[in-house]
């Protein structure tokens, strides 16, 4: 029954995913098996939607990845196969994968680096009597079954230690597991629900009382069906962190561990390719076991000290070096640990507690004291429950760092580390907003995307340049410098013609600045925003934070363009400013957005500015008064539609024009006592709405007249004017007769004078 329900669920999920995702980005619904073994090659089967070939893969961990070819005619876009090979020294624990193709980038999917055999969930395991035997040690990806429990039966010997660890919330599953370890007669040997430090997840450790068969019972307390989980059963420590809980990078480190069953367990952690600021996976394995407990640690740049008991008083303090770290475990309720360090007057130290992000339940409280116990600084309590404080050293000497558990709890899991860094700093986080995205498709040669970033200041107020950790060819960065004291910025990336379709890039962004005389790089994180994407996870893993991924794809057709009215900037000769209207013209029936613009290639001595109102930009261009020749500037506009952000460029001419030109034509002489028609023509310059033009004649001879009011209407360009000679007009030829036209251009009064013409008064011939 359970297998049938699971198949129906998967079919429905695929149906709705495919139905709702026409031309949508790829999505991953399952990865089988979910556990990947270090030092081995594992074939993974992906199911989901839009998994069309060719497919590219990103992993948060070092691995060789091959996308296996799909049989001809079998590419239904709902499945894909990967072959992943992990290095032998890969630390066990959690990691992530995502895939990309021409439709975009998938969500991040969590997988497990696992050193126990990974088995399929038995088909029949919903009753204790029918449950199939499982050989230990074992790791089993599984799914809940509503109100029915899952049973995993195994054989064990008297005195054998069996640990059970169920990962659900840690894998971003909504399942809330409750587990029991029972004998086949139903006797309960162990029970766990919401294990301290693991959110909704459960784990336990039991010593087997007698040879025989036993079982682990797993039930979702929400009684939901088909919620994924991952169960580990075997002889392994229920580790929390390494000790020290922060590891100085640069070479392999020998470590101990915190957590149940870790006493006397040691290991070596590979740190060759680890950079400070991230987390390290480590396996806690007893010498007699083949299966490791999952432990985590911070990667740090500074030296690390571990408490040496007894250190429960100032005169017993363990020596630490700061900048660096100090780790410990609150072994029992009310435990306090003390660390002694030396510092120099004027030095600024920034102390940060770390515990919850490592899976420890400890809320570590700490103070800086004098050697006599007088308090100098204390970390303020905050809602985040990982406290921080900055403190400037008053004088050279030795000082004490006192640590305690805020709620006076304790136990083998209550590990912590206090990291101390020197000087001033800042932080960069992806803005926690429902509109924020971190996965993009980029159109080949004309695409781009935007990332909103929030800046935290910790003593450093200067400018910060946002850049990639490794340069990416073909990318143009816009608005990527945070101004002095700036708290927010939206970085815009534009991809040039050098960008070709087919790339899948995990973009690692950093903020670079000169702080305290040194160039530093601070990585982009996204804790708060990532929590909205992985709600069940109590504290998002560093490998999930700051992720910005994009796939470059063949460009879709342009879906917009800037529309200019008029088509150029017309500057009246002698004037210094002119305006032009710019709006968004849709080239796709479904695009109804508006463009954002930037101005480029503006000639020297010319300035361009605009003001937007309801999608219409009024662009004002200021030029020198003596500008004579035509110039131009570029409008680079961008807009987004259907997940594609496109850039288009248009050149805008700047033309100096005469607002008005007037000419007059009189072909025949005028006989005294008669009249003759003259044709006055005007040419209005483009760039302004046409208005009526008033005309005035100048230089007419005596006794020769024109009508008192002469006007060319706004919709006309010429006017016939009757020139009348009186009967007693003097017969003569008069040169230099002109017509002046007056009107408005761009809201200003303008005028123009025609070239002079001849008016001849000629006696009539008989």
C-alpha positions in Angstrom: 0.0 0.0 0.0 2.8 2.4 0.9 4.6 1.9 -2.4 1.4 2.5 -4.3 0.7 5.8 -2.3 4.3 7.0 -3.0 4.0 6.4 -6.7 0.7 8.2 -6.9 2.2 11.1 -5.0 5.2 11.3 -7.3 3.0 11.1 -10.4 0.8 13.9 -9.1 3.8 16.0 -8.1 5.3 15.6 -11.6 1.9 16.3 -13.2 1.4 19.6 -11.4 5.0 20.6 -11.7 5.0 20.0 -15.4 1.6 21.6 -15.9 2.6 24.7 -14.0 6.1 25.0 -15.5 5.8 25.3 -19.2 9.1 26.9 -20.3 9.9 27.2 -16.6 13.2 26.6 -14.9 14.2 23.0 -14.0 13.1 21.7 -10.6 14.2 18.7 -8.6 11.6 16.7 -6.6 13.7 13.7 -5.7 17.3 12.5 -5.8 17.9 8.8 -5.5 20.0 7.7 -3.6 20.2 10.8 -1.4 23.4 9.6 0.2 26.7 9.8 -1.7 29.8 7.9 -0.6 33.3 9.5 -0.3 36.0 7.8 -2.4 33.4 6.2 -4.6 31.3 6.9 -7.7 27.6 7.1 -7.2 24.9 7.2 -9.9 22.1 9.6 -8.9 18.6 9.5 -10.4 16.9 12.9 -10.5 13.2 13.3 -11.0 11.5 16.7 -11.4 10.4 19.0 -14.2 12.1 20.7 -17.2 15.2 18.5 -16.8 15.8 18.8 -20.5 19.2 18.1 -22.0 21.8 19.4 -22.1 21.9 19.7 -18.3 24.7 21.2 -16.2 25.3 20.6 -12.5 26.6 22.6 -9.6 27.6 21.1 -6.2 28.5 22.8 -3.0 31.2 20.2 -2.4 34.2 19.1 -4.5 33.2 16.4 -6.9 33.6 15.0 -10.4 30.2 15.2 -12.0 29.1 13.6 -15.3 25.6 14.0 -16.7 24.8 10.6 -18.2 23.3 10.6 -21.7 19.6 10.0 -22.1 18.5 7.3 -24.4 17.3 8.5 -27.8 13.6 9.4 -27.6 13.5 9.1 -23.8 14.2 12.7 -22.9 10.8 13.4 -21.3 12.3 16.2 -19.1 11.1 14.6 -15.9 14.3 12.5 -15.2 18.0 12.8 -15.5 21.0 10.7 -14.4 24.2 11.9 -12.8 27.4 10.2 -12.0 29.2 11.8 -9.0 32.6 10.9 -7.7 33.7 12.3 -4.3 37.3 12.5 -3.2 38.3 10.0 -0.5 38.9 12.8 2.1 35.4 14.3 1.7 33.9 15.1 5.1 30.6 13.5 5.8 27.5 15.6 6.3 25.2 17.7 4.2 25.8 19.4 0.9 23.7 20.7 -2.0 23.3 20.3 -5.8 21.4 22.3 -8.4 21.1 21.9 -12.2 20.6 24.3 -15.1 19.7 24.2 -18.8 18.3 26.5 -21.4 15.2 27.2 -19.3 17.0 28.3 -16.2 18.4 27.2 -12.9 16.7 24.7 -10.5 16.3 25.2 -6.7 19.0 23.9 -4.5 18.5 20.3 -3.3 20.2 18.9 -0.2 22.1 15.6 -0.3 24.2 13.7 2.2 27.8 12.8 2.1 27.7 9.3 3.7 30.2 6.7 4.8 27.7 4.0 5.7 26.0 1.8 3.0 23.0 3.6 1.5 20.0 1.3 1.2 16.6 1.7 -0.4 13.7 1.9 2.0 12.2 -1.6 2.4 8.9 -1.9 0.4 7.1 -3.5 3.4 7.9 -1.7 6.6 4.7 -0.3 8.0 4.3 -3.0 10.7 6.8 -4.4 13.1 5.9 -8.0 12.2 6.4 -7.5 8.4 9.4 -5.2 8.5 12.3 -6.6 6.5 15.7 -7.0 8.2 18.3 -4.3 7.6 22.0 -5.0 7.8 23.8 -2.5 10.0 25.4 0.0 9.6 22.9 1.5 7.2 21.7 4.9 5.9 18.2 4.8 4.3 16.4 7.7 2.5 12.7 7.2 3.2 9.4 9.0 3.3 6.7 9.3 6.0 3.3 7.5 5.5 0.6 9.5 7.2 -0.6 7.9 10.4 1.4 4.7 9.8 4.8 4.3 11.3 7.9 3.0 9.4 9.9 0.1 11.0 13.5 -0.7 10.4 14.3 -4.1 11.9 17.9 -5.3 12.6 19.8 -7.9 14.5 22.1 -6.9 17.3 24.3 -8.4 20.1 24.2 -7.8 23.8 26.3 -4.8 24.7 26.3 -3.4 21.2 25.8 0.3 21.0 23.3 1.4 18.4 22.8 5.1 17.4 19.8 6.4 15.4 19.8 9.7 13.7 16.8 10.9 11.6 17.5 13.9 9.4 14.3 15.7 8.2 14.4 19.4 9.2 18.1 19.4 8.5 17.2 18.4 4.9 14.5 21.1 4.7 11.7 18.5 5.0 8.6 19.5 6.9 8.4 16.1 8.6 8.5 16.2 12.4 10.0 12.7 13.3 9.4 10.9 16.5 11.5 7.7 17.0 11.6 4.7 19.3 14.1 1.9 19.5 12.2 -1.2 20.5 12.6 -4.9 20.9 10.5 -7.2 18.7 8.1 -7.8 21.6 7.4 -4.0 21.7 9.6 -3.2 24.7 10.8 0.4 24.4 14.5 0.9 24.9 14.8 4.5 23.7 12.7 7.4 22.6 13.4 10.8 21.0 11.5 13.8 19.7 12.9 17.2 18.9 16.5 16.4 20.0 18.1 19.4 21.6 19.9 21.6 19.1 18.4 19.9 16.0 15.0 21.6 15.8 12.3 19.0 14.9 14.8 16.2 14.2 15.3 13.2 16.5 18.2 11.0 17.5 19.1 8.5 20.2 21.7 6.1 21.4 21.0 2.8 23.1 23.1 -0.1 24.5 21.5 -3.4 23.4 20.6 -5.6 26.4 20.6 -9.0 24.8 21.2 -10.8 21.5 18.2 -10.6 19.2 16.1 -8.6 16.8 15.3 -4.9 17.4 13.6 -2.2 15.4 13.5 1.6 15.0 10.0 3.0 14.7 9.7 6.3 12.8 6.5 8.3 12.9 5.7 11.8 11.6 4.0 13.6 14.5 2.2 15.7 11.9 0.8 12.5 10.3 1.7 13.8 6.9 2.3 11.5 4.0 5.3 11.4 1.7 7.5 13.8 3.6 11.1 12.8 3.0 13.5 11.9 5.7 16.9 10.2 6.0 17.6 7.7 8.8 21.1 6.5 9.9 21.4 3.4 12.1 24.7 2.0 13.4 27.5 2.4 15.9 28.5 6.0 15.7 28.8 9.0 18.1 26.0 11.5 18.1 28.4 14.3 17.4 27.7 18.0 17.5 30.9 19.8 16.6 34.6 19.3 16.4 36.7 20.5 19.2 37.9 23.1 18.7 34.5 24.2 17.2 36.4 26.5 14.8 39.4 25.2 12.8 42.2 27.4 11.5 42.5 26.8 7.8 45.7 25.9 5.9 46.4 22.3 6.7 44.8 19.1 8.1 43.9 19.4 11.8 43.6 16.8 14.5 40.3 17.3 16.4 38.2 15.9 19.2 34.4 16.1 19.2 31.5 17.2 21.3 28.2 15.3 21.6 26.9 12.0 23.0 29.4 9.1 22.7 32.3 11.3 21.5 34.5 10.8 24.6 37.9 9.6 23.4 36.9 9.9 19.7 39.4 11.8 17.6 39.8 12.5 13.9 41.6 14.5 11.3 39.9 17.2 9.2 41.1 18.1 5.8 41.3 21.9 5.4 43.3 22.3 2.3 40.7 23.9 0.1 38.6 25.6 2.8 38.4 29.4 3.2 37.7 31.2 6.4 34.1 32.0 7.1 32.5 28.8 5.9 31.7 25.6 7.7 33.6 22.3 7.7 32.1 18.8 7.6 33.8 16.2 9.8 33.2 12.6 10.7 33.4 11.4 14.3 34.1 7.7 14.2 35.2 5.3 16.9 38.1 3.0 16.1 35.9 0.0 16.2 33.2 1.4 13.9 32.8 1.9 10.1 30.2 4.6 10.4 30.7 8.3 11.4 28.6 10.8 13.3 28.1 14.1 11.6 30.0 17.0 13.1 30.5 20.6 12.0 33.0 23.3 12.6 33.6 26.9 11.5 36.5 27.6 9.2 38.7 30.4 10.7 41.8 32.4 9.9 43.0 32.7 13.5 44.5 30.3 16.0 42.1 28.3 18.1 42.2 27.4 21.8 40.1 24.7 23.5 39.2 24.9 27.2 41.4 22.8 29.4 39.6 21.7 32.5 39.5 22.8 35.2 38.9 26.3 33.9 35.9 27.3 36.0 37.6 30.2 37.7 39.7 33.1 36.6 42.9 31.7 38.1 42.3 28.5 36.1 41.7 30.3 32.8 42.8 28.6 29.6 45.2 30.7 27.5 43.8 31.9 24.2 45.2 34.1 21.5 43.1 36.9 19.9 42.5 37.5 17.0 41.5 33.9 17.1 39.0 31.6 18.8 38.2 30.0 22.1 36.1 26.8 22.2 34.5 24.8 25.0 31.6 22.6 26.1 29.2 23.5 29.0 29.4 20.0 30.4 26.8 20.6 33.2 24.3 23.2 34.1 25.8 26.4 35.5 29.2 25.6 34.0 31.4 28.7 33.3 34.6 28.7 31.3 37.4 31.2 31.5 40.0 32.2 28.9 43.0 34.5 29.4 44.4 36.6 26.6 46.7 39.5 26.1 45.8 42.7 24.2 47.3 46.1 23.3 45.9 49.5 24.1 43.7 51.0 21.4 43.2 47.6 19.7 39.5 47.0 18.8 38.3 43.4 19.2 35.0 42.1 17.8 33.8 39.1 19.7 31.1 36.8 18.1 29.6 33.7 19.7 28.8 30.7 17.5 26.8 27.6 18.6 23.4 27.3 17.2 24.6 27.5 13.6 26.8 24.4 14.3 23.9 22.3 15.7 24.7 23.0 19.3 21.8 23.9 21.6 23.9 26.3 23.6 23.1 30.0 23.9 26.5 31.2 24.8 26.7 34.4 26.9 30.1 36.1 27.5 31.8 39.0 29.1 35.3 40.6 29.1 36.8 41.0 32.5 39.8 42.4 34.2 42.0 39.9 36.1 40.2 40.9 39.3 36.8 40.1 37.8 35.6 43.6 37.1 33.5 43.8 33.9 34.8 45.7 31.0 32.4 44.6 28.2 29.4 42.3 27.9 27.7 40.9 24.8 24.1 42.3 24.7 21.3 39.7 24.6 19.5 39.7 21.2 16.7 37.7 19.6 19.2 35.9 17.3 20.8 34.1 20.3 24.3 34.2 18.9 25.6 37.4 20.6 28.3 39.8 19.6 30.2 42.8 21.1 33.0 45.1 20.0 35.4 46.4 22.6 38.5 48.7 22.5 41.3 47.8 24.8 41.9 50.5 27.4 45.6 49.6 28.1 48.2 46.9 27.5 47.8 43.8 29.6 46.0 40.6 30.2 42.3 40.1 30.2 39.7 37.4 30.8 36.9 36.1 28.5 34.1 34.5 30.6 31.6 32.3 28.9 28.4 30.7 30.2 25.2 29.2 28.9 22.5 31.8 29.1 19.8 29.5 30.5 22.3 27.6 32.7 21.9 24.4 30.8 24.7 21.9 30.0 25.6 18.5 28.5 27.9 16.9 26.0 26.2 18.6 23.1 26.5 22.2 24.5 29.6 23.2 22.5 30.5 26.8 21.5 33.2 28.9 20.1 33.8 32.6 20.6 35.7 34.2 17.7 37.6 37.5 18.2 38.6 39.6 15.2 40.6 42.8 15.2 39.7 46.2 13.8 36.6 47.4 11.9 34.5 45.5 9.4 31.2 45.3 7.5 28.8 42.7 6.3 26.9 42.1 3.0 23.6 40.2 2.9 21.1 39.5 0.2 18.1 41.7 1.0 15.4 39.8 2.9 12.4 40.7 0.7 9.8 38.5 -0.9 10.7 40.0 -4.3 14.3 38.9 -4.0 15.6 36.2 -6.3 18.9 34.5 -6.5 18.5 32.3 -9.7 18.5 33.8 -13.1 18.5 33.1 -16.8 20.7 35.4 -18.9 20.0 36.1 -22.5 23.1 35.6 -24.6 24.7 38.9 -25.5 22.0 41.2 -24.1 20.8 39.8 -20.7 21.4 40.7 -17.1 20.0 40.6 -13.6 19.9 42.6 -10.4 20.7 41.7 -6.8 19.5 43.8 -3.9 22.1 43.9 -1.1 22.0 45.2 2.5 25.1 46.5 4.1 25.9 46.2 7.8 28.5 48.5 9.3 30.7 47.4 12.2 33.1 50.3 12.6 33.8 50.8 8.9 31.9 53.5 7.1 33.8 53.9 3.8 32.9 52.8 0.3 32.6 49.1 -0.7 33.0 47.6 -4.1 30.8 44.6 -4.9 32.6 42.2 -7.2 32.9 38.5 -8.0 35.5 36.5 -6.1 36.7 35.3 -9.5 36.3 37.5 -12.6 33.7 36.4 -15.1 34.4 37.4 -18.8 31.8 39.4 -20.6 30.1 40.9 -17.5 29.7 44.6 -17.1 29.0 45.8 -13.5 26.7 48.7 -12.8 25.9 50.4 -9.5 28.3 48.1 -7.6 30.0 50.7 -5.3 28.4 51.3 -2.0 28.9 54.9 -1.1 30.3 56.1 2.3 27.8 55.2 5.0 25.6 53.5 2.5 23.3 50.8 3.8 21.7 49.4 0.7 22.5 48.9 -3.0 21.0 47.0 -6.0 23.8 45.7 -8.1 23.1 45.4 -11.8 25.0 42.9 -14.0 25.0 43.3 -17.8 26.3 40.6 -20.1 28.1 41.7 -23.2 28.4 40.2 -26.7 31.2 38.0 -25.3 28.7 36.0 -23.3 27.7 32.8 -25.0 24.8 30.4 -24.2 25.4 27.3 -22.3 27.2 28.4 -19.1 26.0 27.6 -15.6 27.7 29.9 -13.0 27.6 30.0 -9.2 28.5 33.6 -8.7 30.5 34.2 -5.5 30.1 37.8 -4.6 32.3 39.7 -2.2 32.6 43.3 -0.9 36.1 44.7 -1.3 37.2 47.7 0.7 40.3 49.2 2.4 39.7 48.8 6.1 42.2 49.9 8.7 44.8 50.3 5.9 44.3 46.8 4.5 42.3 45.6 1.4 39.8 43.0 2.7 37.1 41.0 1.0 33.9 40.1 2.8 31.6 37.4 1.3 28.0 38.0 0.6 25.6 36.0 2.9 21.9 35.7 3.1 20.9 34.1 6.4 17.5 35.8 6.9 16.4 35.5 3.2 17.6 31.9 3.0 15.5 31.0 6.0 12.4 32.0 3.9 13.5 29.4 1.3 14.4 26.6 3.7 12.0 27.2 6.5 12.5 23.9 8.5 16.2 24.4 8.8 16.9 26.2 12.1 20.0 27.9 11.0 20.8 27.9 7.2 24.1 26.3 6.4 26.8 28.6 5.0 26.8 26.7 1.7 23.2 27.8 1.2 23.9 31.4 2.0 25.0 34.0 -0.6 24.2 31.7 -3.5 23.7 33.6 -6.8 23.4 31.4 -9.8 22.7 32.0 -13.5 22.4 30.1 -16.7 23.2 31.7 -20.0 20.7 30.8 -22.7 19.9 31.7 -26.3 18.4 35.2 -26.4 14.7 35.6 -26.8 13.5 38.3 -29.1 13.5 41.8 -27.8 10.3 42.5 -25.9 10.6 46.2 -25.5 12.3 49.3 -26.8 12.6 52.9 -25.7 10.3 55.3 -27.7 11.4 58.9 -28.1 9.3 61.9 -28.9 10.6 63.5 -31.0 13.2 61.2 -32.4 16.1 63.5 -31.6 17.0 66.3 -29.2 16.6 69.6 -31.0 18.3 72.5 -29.4 17.3 75.9 -30.7 20.4 77.8 -31.9 21.7 80.0 -29.1 19.8 78.1 -26.4 21.5 75.7 -23.9 18.7 73.3 -23.0 16.2 71.1 -24.7 14.0 68.2 -23.7 12.8 64.9 -25.2 10.2 62.4 -23.9 11.1 58.7 -23.5 8.6 56.0 -22.8 8.5 52.2 -23.1 7.2 50.6 -26.3 6.2 46.9 -26.0 7.4 44.5 -28.7 5.7 41.5 -27.1 1.9 41.1 -26.5 2.4 40.1 -22.9 5.0 42.7 -21.8 3.4 45.5 -19.9 6.4 46.7 -17.9 8.4 49.9 -17.9 12.1 50.4 -18.6 14.9 51.6 -16.4 17.6 53.7 -18.1 21.2 54.8 -17.9 22.9 57.4 -20.1 26.3 56.6 -21.7 28.7 58.1 -24.2 27.6 61.7 -23.3 29.9 64.1 -25.1 32.2 66.3 -23.1 30.6 69.6 -22.1 27.1 68.2 -22.4 25.0 66.9 -19.5 21.9 64.7 -19.6 19.3 64.2 -16.8 15.8 63.0 -16.6 12.7 62.9 -14.4 10.2 60.0 -14.6 6.5 60.3 -14.1 4.2 57.3 -14.6 6.6 55.6 -16.9 7.4 58.7 -19.0 10.9 60.1 -18.8 11.4 63.8 -19.5 15.1 64.0 -20.6 16.8 67.4 -20.3 19.9 67.9 -22.3 22.2 70.9 -21.5 24.7 72.0 -24.2 27.2 74.8 -24.6 25.7 78.0 -26.1 28.1 77.8 -29.1 27.3 74.2 -30.0 27.3 74.0 -33.8 27.7 70.5 -34.9 25.5 67.5 -34.3 26.3 65.3 -31.3 24.7 62.1 -29.8 24.5 60.2 -26.6 23.4 56.6 -25.8 20.4 55.5 -23.8 20.9 52.0 -22.4 17.6 50.7 -21.2 16.7 47.5 -19.4 13.4 45.8 -18.5 12.3 42.4 -17.3 9.7 40.0 -18.7 9.0 36.3 -17.9 12.2 36.0 -15.9 14.4 37.6 -18.6 16.1 40.9 -18.1 17.2 42.5 -21.3 19.3 45.5 -22.2 18.8 47.5 -25.4 20.8 50.5 -26.6 19.7 53.4 -28.7 21.7 56.4 -29.9 19.9 59.8 -29.5 21.1 62.6 -31.8 21.5 66.1 -30.5 20.8 68.6 -33.3 21.2 72.4 -33.3 18.4 73.9 -35.3 16.9 77.2 -36.3 13.5 77.2 -34.8 12.0 79.1 -37.7 12.9 80.1 -41.2 10.9 82.6 -43.3 11.0 83.3 -47.0 8.9 85.5 -49.3 8.3 85.4 -53.1 6.9 88.2 -55.3 7.3 87.4 -59.0 5.6 90.4 -60.6 5.6 94.2 -60.4 2.7 96.1 -58.9 0.8 98.7 -60.9 -0.2 101.9 -59.0 -3.7 101.5 -57.9 -3.5 97.7 -58.0 -2.3 94.8 -55.9 -0.1 91.7 -56.3 0.1 88.5 -54.2 3.3 87.6 -52.4 3.8 84.1 -51.0 5.3 83.9 -47.5 6.6 80.4 -46.6 7.9 79.2 -43.3 9.8 76.2 -42.1 9.4 75.2 -38.4 12.2 73.1 -36.8 11.2 69.7 -35.4 11.3 69.2 -31.7 8.3 71.4 -30.7 4.6 71.5 -31.3 3.7 73.8 -34.2 2.2 77.1 -33.2 0.7 80.0 -35.2 3.2 82.5 -36.7 2.6 86.2 -36.9 4.2 88.1 -39.9 5.4 91.6 -40.2 6.7 93.3 -43.4 9.5 95.8 -43.2 10.9 98.2 -45.7 7.9 98.6 -47.9 7.9 101.9 -50.0 5.6 104.7 -49.3 2.0 104.2 -50.4 2.5 100.4 -50.6 0.7 98.4 -47.9 -0.2 94.9 -46.6 -3.0 93.8 -44.3 -2.6 94.8 -40.7 -2.7 91.3 -39.3 -0.9 88.4 -41.0 -0.9 85.0 -39.4 0.1 81.6 -40.6 -2.0 79.0 -38.6 -0.3 76.2 -36.7 -1.3 73.6 -39.3 0.0 75.6 -42.3 3.3 76.6 -43.7 2.6 79.4 -46.1 0.4 82.4 -46.6 -0.6 84.5 -49.6 -0.3 88.2 -48.8 -1.9 90.9 -50.9 0.5 93.8 -51.5 -1.4 97.0 -52.6 0.1 100.1 -54.3 -1.9 103.3 -54.0 -2.9 105.1 -57.2 -0.3 107.8 -56.4 2.4 105.4 -55.4 5.8 106.4 -56.8 7.0 104.3 -59.7 10.2 102.9 -58.4 12.1 99.7 -57.5 12.7 99.1 -53.8 15.1 96.5 -52.6 15.5 94.8 -49.1 11.9 94.2 -48.3 11.8 91.6 -45.5 9.2 89.6 -43.6 9.7 88.8 -39.8 7.9 85.8 -38.4 7.3 85.4 -34.7 6.1 82.3 -32.9 6.9 80.0 -29.9 9.4 77.1 -29.9 9.7 74.8 -26.9 7.7 77.4 -24.9 9.9 80.3 -25.8 9.4 83.3 -28.1 11.4 83.0 -31.3 11.6 85.0 -34.5 13.1 84.9 -37.9 13.6 87.4 -40.7 13.4 86.5 -44.4 16.0 87.4 -47.0 15.3 90.8 -48.6 13.2 90.9 -51.8 12.5 93.6 -54.4 9.1 95.4 -54.7 8.8 97.2 -58.0 6.1 99.8 -58.7 5.7 99.9 -62.4 3.6 102.1 -64.6 0.9 100.4 -66.5 1.6 99.9 -70.2 -1.0 100.8 -72.8 
